[in-house]
Amino acid sequence: MINEKKLIANVVVELKNLDKAVIKLQESYQHCKVIGVYDDDVVADALSIRFARASDIYTQKILSTLVALLHETTQGFIDKINICEKFYIINNGQELLAIRDLRNSVNHEYAGDMISKIFNDILEYTPKLLANIEQTKVYIGNKL
């Protein structure tokens, strides 16, 4: 049996971690948005690492815990996203699948010619990630 109090406490802790990660992501995003094009490895690294961290906390910790609180079983990430979309925990499942793919690129394929592609994709998907996070916070505020 799921210990709901423990899961809720976990959501609270992870929301605090996510808030910190989002602040750092927004700082990097605002800086990079002004630049508009890839021109610095350090800046691109900071943005990509912060994007990956925020998306990891969000998808792996918070969304997973919320699905467990719903007593739903999932076989993988796509199932989890479909459940979250069904319960209006997120705005857009397709965006989160793309965000997950981008996060995987950051963590596993980040090198050479991929840098500028990843940079531009992160600039495109950061607002989408942040909007989904806000939707989840609304859900949490209403349900927990």
C-alpha positions in Angstrom: 0.0 0.0 0.0 1.2 3.5 -0.8 2.0 5.7 2.1 0.2 8.9 0.9 1.6 11.1 3.6 5.1 10.1 2.7 4.4 10.7 -1.0 2.9 14.1 -0.3 5.9 15.1 1.8 8.1 14.0 -1.1 6.2 16.2 -3.5 6.7 19.2 -1.1 10.4 18.5 -0.9 10.8 18.1 -4.6 8.8 21.2 -5.4 11.3 23.2 -3.3 14.2 21.6 -5.3 12.3 22.3 -8.5 11.7 25.9 -7.6 15.5 26.4 -7.1 16.3 24.6 -10.4 13.7 26.8 -12.2 15.2 30.0 -10.9 18.6 29.0 -12.2 17.1 27.8 -15.5 15.2 31.1 -15.9 18.4 33.1 -15.3 20.3 31.1 -18.0 17.3 31.3 -20.3 17.0 35.0 -20.0 20.7 35.5 -20.6 20.7 33.2 -23.7 17.5 34.6 -25.1 19.1 38.0 -25.3 22.1 36.5 -27.1 19.7 34.6 -29.4 22.4 32.4 -31.1 24.9 29.9 -29.8 28.3 31.6 -29.3 29.7 30.4 -26.0 30.3 26.9 -24.7 30.1 28.0 -21.1 26.7 29.7 -21.6 25.3 26.8 -23.6 26.5 24.3 -21.0 24.9 26.2 -18.2 21.6 26.5 -20.0 21.6 22.8 -21.1 22.6 21.5 -17.6 20.0 23.6 -15.9 17.3 22.5 -18.4 18.1 18.9 -17.9 18.1 19.3 -14.1 14.8 21.0 -14.0 13.2 18.5 -16.4 14.6 15.6 -14.4 13.2 16.8 -11.1 9.9 17.6 -12.7 9.3 14.4 -14.7 11.1 11.9 -12.6 10.3 13.1 -9.1 7.2 15.2 -9.1 5.1 13.7 -12.0 6.1 10.1 -10.9 4.9 10.8 -7.4 1.7 12.4 -8.5 0.9 9.4 -10.6 1.6 7.2 -7.6 -0.8 9.3 -5.5 -3.5 8.7 -8.2 -3.0 4.9 -7.7 -2.3 4.6 -11.4 0.2 2.1 -12.7 2.5 2.9 -15.5 4.8 0.9 -17.7 7.0 3.8 -18.8 7.3 7.5 -19.4 4.7 7.7 -22.2 2.1 6.1 -19.8 3.0 8.5 -17.1 2.6 11.5 -19.5 -0.7 10.2 -20.8 -2.1 9.9 -17.2 -0.8 13.3 -16.3 -2.5 14.8 -19.4 -5.7 12.9 -18.6 -5.9 14.4 -15.1 -4.8 17.9 -16.3 -1.6 17.7 -14.3 0.3 18.9 -17.4 -0.6 21.1 -20.4 0.7 19.0 -23.2 2.0 15.5 -23.3 3.7 15.9 -26.7 5.7 18.8 -25.4 6.9 16.8 -22.5 7.9 13.9 -24.7 9.9 16.3 -26.8 11.4 17.8 -23.6 12.4 14.3 -22.5 14.0 13.6 -25.8 15.9 16.9 -25.6 17.0 16.1 -22.0 18.3 12.8 -23.2 20.3 14.5 -25.9 21.8 16.9 -23.4 22.8 14.1 -21.1 23.9 11.5 -23.7 24.8 13.2 -27.1 26.0 16.6 -26.1 29.1 17.1 -28.3 30.5 18.7 -31.4 28.0 19.7 -34.0 25.0 19.0 -31.7 25.8 21.9 -29.4 24.1 24.6 -31.5 21.1 22.4 -32.3 20.6 21.6 -28.6 21.0 25.2 -27.7 18.3 26.3 -30.1 16.0 23.5 -29.0 16.4 24.4 -25.4 15.6 28.0 -26.1 12.4 26.8 -27.8 11.4 24.3 -25.2 12.3 26.1 -22.0 9.1 28.2 -22.0 7.1 25.0 -22.7 8.7 23.2 -19.8 8.0 26.2 -17.5 4.4 26.4 -18.6 3.9 22.7 -17.9 5.5 23.1 -14.5 3.1 26.0 -13.7 0.1 23.8 -14.7 1.4 21.1 -12.3 1.7 23.6 -9.5 -1.9 24.7 -10.1 -3.0 21.0 -9.9 -1.0 20.4 -6.7 -2.5 23.6 -5.2 -6.0 22.4 -6.0 -5.6 18.7 -5.1 -3.1 18.3 -2.3 
